[in-house]
């Protein structure tokens, strides 16, 4: 039985990227992963332009009274040329006239006899030069980058509206257990609301095309029928991952010709996580307790998706530890906490696998090594983000 870290390394050998793409436009691209490198199509800025409203002039003429030749507005494509002791009014974003090399803002300008006194001018002020942010032909974004809102704005600035992204994995999520009811239903005293599926959905919705399949009662035939559905790249179950009498998932997987990739993990909350495969389909079985289920989603489901997309495993952040931590050892254990100025502050309130509060009260988790009993204050450790 491997620990978390060894299991993740093992997955790198077992899960191959599908290398499939789809075309999306910018309104659909947020959170998608670039399938190929993207290059700068158009210099940014495309031409020398003014960064503010003011006067365009030659700095060498600042001590002379300058004739105001006219106004240049944003969008004016004409070519203007400054002669000696001349200037132009210019608006933000407007094209810089030839021979101008600085801008004097209106608020600092002095007018004498309808001429400009530019004594307050600063050298090389407020000009945005052609290509200073991005030059045509340069690499803009690398293959494998996850598209953010800022990237979308930059792509739009390049006239790139459609692009190739890695085809999102189609995931089906369900919960099992006769004790469960949906959040929109009425639960009696001895029923439990289905929290896990919606937590899993929320974690993965930016990573994949996620579909909620509802509650599946503890019934072998119901599981087998679900496993015959070939439209999904991966099914994820919450509950039914342990060895209780009514946990039929493993039996259904075997009878439907799924093969195990791993069946147990030597870790406190993730012990009963299982991953099975059949041809091009994966089945990830998660524990039924909320904390165990959702922490396992962060660690395993997100990493499986990264590998599916041809990316590296999720990065751990190197930080300093705010206080001593002690563990029982012999397996991976967890500390929940928050990050402050690159220091991890562990929340040492006791937690159990059936809890939910640690997931929203903390931003990161620390996973101990299975043979490590103690970590000291100021020691460098690695943590994983669980709240975005």
C-alpha positions in Angstrom: 0.0 0.0 0.0 1.5 3.3 -1.2 1.3 6.6 0.6 -0.1 9.7 -1.1 3.2 10.9 -2.6 4.1 7.5 -4.0 0.5 7.0 -5.3 0.7 10.3 -7.2 4.0 9.4 -8.7 2.6 6.0 -9.7 -0.3 7.7 -11.4 2.1 9.6 -13.7 3.0 6.2 -15.2 -0.6 5.0 -15.4 -2.5 7.9 -16.8 -1.6 9.1 -20.3 -2.7 12.5 -21.8 -5.5 12.1 -24.3 -4.1 14.9 -26.5 -7.4 16.0 -27.8 -8.5 19.6 -28.5 -11.6 21.6 -29.1 -12.1 25.1 -30.4 -13.6 27.7 -28.2 -14.2 31.4 -28.4 -13.1 33.9 -25.7 -16.5 33.8 -24.0 -16.0 30.1 -23.4 -12.3 30.0 -22.7 -12.0 30.9 -19.0 -10.5 28.0 -17.1 -9.6 26.1 -20.3 -6.1 24.9 -20.9 -4.2 26.0 -24.0 -3.5 23.2 -26.4 -0.7 25.0 -28.3 1.6 28.0 -27.9 0.1 31.3 -28.7 2.2 34.1 -30.3 1.8 37.9 -30.4 0.0 38.8 -33.6 0.0 42.6 -33.2 2.4 44.9 -31.4 1.0 46.1 -28.1 0.8 49.1 -28.2 0.4 49.0 -32.0 1.9 52.5 -32.3 3.5 55.1 -30.1 0.6 56.8 -28.2 -0.1 59.1 -25.3 -0.6 57.7 -21.8 -2.6 60.8 -20.7 -4.4 64.0 -21.9 -1.9 66.8 -22.4 0.4 68.4 -24.9 2.8 66.5 -27.2 6.1 68.4 -27.6 9.9 68.0 -28.2 11.6 68.2 -24.8 14.4 70.4 -26.3 11.8 73.1 -26.8 10.5 73.2 -23.2 11.9 76.6 -22.4 10.3 78.3 -25.4 6.7 79.4 -25.9 5.2 76.8 -28.1 2.6 77.3 -30.8 -0.4 74.9 -30.4 -0.9 73.5 -33.8 -4.2 71.6 -33.1 -5.6 68.6 -31.4 -5.0 64.9 -31.9 -7.8 62.6 -30.8 -7.7 58.9 -30.1 -8.5 57.1 -33.3 -7.1 59.8 -35.6 -4.9 57.9 -38.1 -3.4 61.0 -39.7 0.4 61.7 -39.6 1.3 64.9 -37.8 4.8 66.5 -37.7 6.1 68.9 -35.2 8.3 71.8 -36.4 10.6 73.8 -34.1 8.7 75.4 -31.1 5.4 73.7 -31.9 3.1 71.3 -29.9 -0.2 69.5 -30.2 -3.0 69.0 -27.8 -3.2 65.2 -27.5 -5.7 62.8 -25.9 -5.1 59.5 -24.1 -4.4 56.8 -26.6 -3.8 59.2 -29.5 -1.0 58.7 -32.0 2.2 60.6 -31.1 3.2 63.2 -33.8 6.6 62.9 -35.4 9.4 64.7 -33.5 7.5 64.7 -30.2 9.2 62.9 -27.4 7.3 63.8 -24.2 3.8 64.7 -22.9 3.0 67.5 -20.6 -0.3 66.9 -18.8 -3.0 69.6 -19.0 -2.9 70.1 -15.2 0.8 71.2 -15.4 0.6 73.3 -18.5 0.8 77.1 -18.5 -0.7 79.2 -21.3 0.7 82.6 -22.3 -0.9 84.5 -25.2 -2.5 81.3 -26.5 0.9 79.6 -26.5 2.2 76.8 -24.3 4.8 77.5 -21.6 6.2 73.9 -21.1 8.7 74.6 -18.4 7.1 71.9 -16.2 7.6 69.2 -18.9 9.5 66.1 -17.9 11.8 64.2 -20.3 10.3 61.1 -22.0 7.1 61.4 -20.1 3.8 59.5 -20.6 4.6 57.9 -24.0 3.6 54.3 -24.6 6.0 53.0 -27.2 5.1 50.6 -30.0 5.6 47.0 -28.9 6.8 47.9 -25.3 4.3 45.4 -23.8 4.3 42.7 -26.5 6.2 42.5 -29.8 4.8 40.8 -32.9 6.1 37.2 -33.2 7.0 36.8 -29.5 5.7 33.9 -27.5 2.6 35.2 -25.6 1.3 32.1 -23.8 2.7 28.6 -23.5 0.9 25.4 -24.2 -0.6 24.0 -21.0 -1.4 27.3 -19.4 -4.8 27.6 -17.7 -6.6 30.6 -19.2 -7.4 33.4 -16.8 -9.5 36.5 -17.2 -6.3 38.6 -17.8 -5.2 36.2 -20.5 -8.6 36.6 -22.2 -8.2 40.4 -22.3 -4.7 40.0 -23.8 -6.0 37.5 -26.4 -8.7 39.9 -27.4 -6.1 42.7 -27.8 -4.4 40.5 -30.4 -7.6 39.9 -32.4 -7.6 36.2 -31.3 -11.2 35.2 -30.8 -11.1 31.5 -31.3 -8.3 29.2 -30.1 -7.5 25.6 -29.5 -7.8 24.3 -25.9 -7.4 20.9 -24.4 -10.7 19.1 -24.6 -12.2 19.0 -21.2 -12.7 15.7 -19.5 -16.3 14.6 -19.2 -16.9 13.6 -15.6 -20.0 12.1 -14.0 -20.4 12.5 -10.2 -22.8 10.6 -8.0 -23.2 9.8 -4.3 -24.3 6.4 -2.9 -26.0 5.5 0.3 -29.6 4.8 1.4 -29.3 7.3 4.2 -28.8 10.3 1.8 -31.3 12.8 0.5 -30.8 15.8 -1.8 -30.5 19.3 -0.4 -33.8 20.3 -2.0 -35.6 17.5 -0.3 -36.9 17.2 3.3 -34.6 15.2 5.5 -36.0 13.4 8.6 -34.1 13.1 11.8 -32.1 10.1 10.6 -31.4 11.1 7.0 -28.3 12.9 5.8 -28.2 15.6 3.2 -25.9 14.9 0.2 -23.1 17.4 0.7 -20.3 15.5 -0.9 -21.5 15.6 -4.6 -21.9 19.3 -4.6 -18.5 19.9 -2.9 -16.8 17.6 -5.5 -18.7 19.4 -8.3 -17.5 22.8 -7.0 -13.9 21.7 -6.8 -13.8 20.2 -10.3 -16.1 22.5 -12.4 -13.3 24.7 -13.5 -11.2 21.6 -14.5 -13.7 19.5 -16.5 -17.1 19.2 -18.0 -18.9 17.9 -14.9 -22.3 16.3 -14.8 -24.2 15.4 -11.6 -25.8 12.0 -11.9 -27.8 12.1 -8.6 -28.1 9.6 -5.8 -27.5 5.9 -6.5 -29.0 3.6 -3.9 -26.9 0.8 -2.6 -27.8 -1.8 -5.2 -25.4 -3.9 -7.3 -27.5 -3.7 -10.5 -27.8 0.1 -10.2 -24.1 0.4 -10.1 -23.6 -2.0 -13.0 -26.0 0.0 -15.1 -24.2 3.2 -14.5 -20.8 1.6 -15.3 -22.1 0.6 -18.8 -22.5 4.3 -19.7 -19.6 5.0 -22.0 -20.0 8.8 -22.5 -17.8 9.7 -19.5 -14.0 9.8 -19.3 -14.3 9.4 -15.5 -16.9 8.5 -13.0 -16.5 9.7 -9.4 -18.5 8.2 -6.6 -18.7 9.4 -3.0 -19.5 6.6 -0.6 -19.3 2.9 -1.2 -15.5 3.0 -1.2 -14.9 1.0 2.1 -15.6 -2.6 2.9 -19.0 -2.4 4.6 -21.6 -5.0 3.9 -23.7 -2.7 1.6 -20.7 -1.3 -0.4 -21.3 -2.9 -3.8 -19.1 -0.6 -5.9 -16.0 -2.8 -6.1 -18.1 -5.9 -6.9 -19.8 -3.9 -9.7 -16.5 -2.7 -11.1 -15.1 -6.3 -11.2 -18.2 -7.7 -12.8 -18.1 -4.9 -15.5 -14.4 -5.8 -16.3 -12.8 -2.7 -14.6 -9.2 -3.3 -13.5 -7.7 -1.7 -10.3 -5.0 0.9 -10.6 -4.8 1.3 -6.9 -7.2 0.3 -4.1 -5.9 1.8 -0.9 -3.7 4.7 0.2 -1.6 4.8 3.4 -3.1 8.1 4.6 -5.4 9.2 7.3 -8.3 10.6 5.2 -7.6 8.8 2.0 -7.3 5.2 3.0 -10.2 3.8 1.1 -9.8 5.8 -2.2 -9.8 3.5 -5.2 -9.1 4.0 -8.9 -10.2 1.6 -11.6 -10.0 1.7 -15.3 -11.6 0.1 -18.4 -10.2 1.0 -21.8 -10.6 4.8 -21.9 -12.7 5.2 -18.8 -11.6 5.8 -15.2 -13.6 5.2 -12.0 -12.5 7.0 -8.9 -14.2 5.8 -5.7 -14.1 8.3 -2.8 -15.0 7.8 0.9 -18.4 8.8 2.1 -17.4 11.1 4.9 -17.3 14.7 3.7 -13.9 15.7 4.8 -12.3 12.5 3.6 -14.2 12.7 0.3 -13.4 16.3 -0.5 -9.7 16.2 0.6 -9.3 13.1 -1.6 -10.9 15.1 -4.5 -8.3 17.8 -4.1 -5.4 15.3 -4.0 -6.5 12.7 -6.5 -9.2 13.9 -8.8 -7.5 17.2 -9.6 -4.2 15.5 -10.2 -5.8 12.9 -12.4 -7.2 15.7 -14.5 -3.9 17.4 -14.7 -2.3 14.2 -16.0 -5.2 13.7 -18.4 -4.5 17.2 -19.8 -0.8 16.5 -20.2 0.2 18.8 -17.3 2.4 18.2 -14.3 1.0 17.2 -10.9 -0.4 20.1 -8.8 2.3 22.2 -7.4 3.0 22.3 -3.7 4.0 25.7 -2.3 7.2 25.9 -0.2 6.6 27.9 3.0 7.9 28.1 6.6 6.0 26.5 9.5 4.6 28.9 12.2 4.6 26.3 15.0 5.7 22.8 15.9 3.6 19.9 14.5 3.5 16.3 15.8 2.0 13.3 14.2 1.6 9.6 15.1 3.5 8.5 11.9 3.2 5.2 9.9 0.9 7.0 7.4 0.3 10.4 5.9 -1.5 12.7 8.2 -2.9 16.2 7.7 -2.7 19.7 9.1 -5.2 22.3 7.9 -4.3 25.9 8.1 -3.9 29.4 6.5 -1.0 31.1 4.7 0.2 34.5 5.9 3.3 36.1 4.3 4.7 32.7 3.2 4.2 31.2 6.6 1.8 28.3 7.2 -0.2 28.8 10.4 -1.7 25.4 11.2 -5.2 25.2 12.7 -4.7 22.7 15.5 -8.4 22.2 16.3 -9.1 18.5 16.1 -10.9 17.3 13.0 -12.7 14.1 12.0 -13.4 12.6 8.6 -17.1 13.4 8.9 -16.6 17.2 9.3 -16.9 20.0 6.7 -15.8 23.2 8.5 -12.0 22.5 8.0 -12.6 22.9 4.3 -13.9 26.5 4.4 -12.1 27.7 7.5 -8.7 27.0 6.0 -7.0 27.7 2.7 -4.2 25.0 2.6 -3.3 21.6 3.8 0.0 20.1 4.9 0.5 16.4 4.2 3.0 14.8 6.5 5.5 12.1 5.3 4.4 8.6 6.5 7.6 8.1 8.5 7.9 11.6 9.9 6.7 12.2 13.5 7.6 15.9 14.1 8.0 19.1 12.2 9.6 22.2 13.9 8.7 25.8 13.8 10.4 27.7 10.9 11.1 24.4 9.1 10.4 24.6 5.4 7.4 22.5 4.3 5.2 22.1 1.3 1.5 22.8 1.3 -1.4 22.4 -1.1 -4.1 25.0 -1.7 -7.7 23.8 -1.1 -9.6 27.0 -1.3 -9.6 29.2 -4.4 
